[in-house]
């Protein structure tokens, strides 16, 4: 499955992310459930991956995939 690249503004900076379409769909569902925009949701996930300064945070794309999986796991 091909990656889909999207550009977002996070914390005032433009960035591009490439994810599989199913993950974008999951993130959009998460954002809709929380009544926030996709950039706001991605910023929250981005902030959450920086909680332990002693550890190198995972890549943002990895953190987004894990969040999407957790979303569906919690709904099951």
C-alpha angles and dihedrals in degrees: 000000000000122000119246115218121212131179120222137172111238120182090343096310129104116236136168125224129190119205137153113270093248091059092050088051091051093049091049089052090050092050092048092050090051092043093235134118121263092250090053091051092047090049090053091051090046091053092048093056091062097060098112112052089189091066132060106247119237118257112277092242090054092048090051092051091049091048091051091050091048090050092057094039090054091049093053 
